[in-house]
């Protein structure tokens, strides 16, 4: 099937829905048990890192999570793809600055520009040599774009493919999130976080009341999504500090990584989103894919912003296709053999 045809099928096919109550008892904190390390950024911020797969694997896939989340947002990808790829692929996950188990930093550094440099620091330590594919969701997609703009010499010399999921090249002022950003209450919280950080805890309720309902409504497109998955994503969001929340909200409003597209055009890409994504509507993804001649556009029917949690099989399969397009034929063949063995056992 040609790429253009694959785009059409992806846009028109609604994936089968999981029954309400699915994933009950799932250990969503599984990544905490994976091989761990700490990468220190150029300005001294410790980033928590987890790895799955052998250090000498032919390919490394690095995952960057989104706003108000942590590396656990890729739980389903870590679980299924580790089995599917086997020893041929090493996966690297990390918490962005101010999120999860990574360190906090000066509010001035909570920018998409800095996130791109943080990704470079992670790559320098965890993938000093050999090919890599980058995967970013939401703000993590902006991180990938920022990295491409700032480090174009990496593409395609080392970065051989990239996935940008539920994201946007430019600020999200035109989405419902943009309306939130113009709320005076959030600007007041941001002022306190910068100039009276000791009092920021007093603004927690105001910030949560403004942003919380929108994030909850935009996360999933189907009301029948597993309550266990919803609860997990809520835990990640509530575990994010108020300073991180308000500062990165501003960063999402003003970022502009349009210059990254001519760099990403050098490598195979995956652009994916849900057609019910209210934070980064699918028009953003369609516009991005239109400028990337080697892209596959996957629009998941009925899914919201957290598409990789809501419809993990669709995203997993798309990532497998990306790796097959991005890697040497030898690795592609081995990857298919591993996949066939997994299917045979199933």
Secondary structure, DSSP 8 states (H G I E B T S, - for coil): --HHHHHHHHHH-------TTTTTT--TTGGGGSEEEEEE-TTS-EEEEEEES-TT-SEEEEEE--TT--GGGGHHHHHHHHHHHGGGEEEEEE--TTSTTS----GGG-SHHHHHHHHHHHHHHH-SSSEEEEEEETHHHHHHHHHHHH-GGGBTTTEEEEEEES--SB--TTSHHHHHHT-HHHHHHHHHHHH-GGGGGGGHHHHHHHHHHHHHHHH-S-TTS-HHHHHHHHHHHHTS-HHHHHHHHHHHHH-B-GGGHHHHTTSEEEEEEETT-SSS-HHHHHHHHHT-TTEEEEEETT--S-HHHHSHHHHHHHHHHHHHHHS-HHHHHHHHHHHHHHHHH-
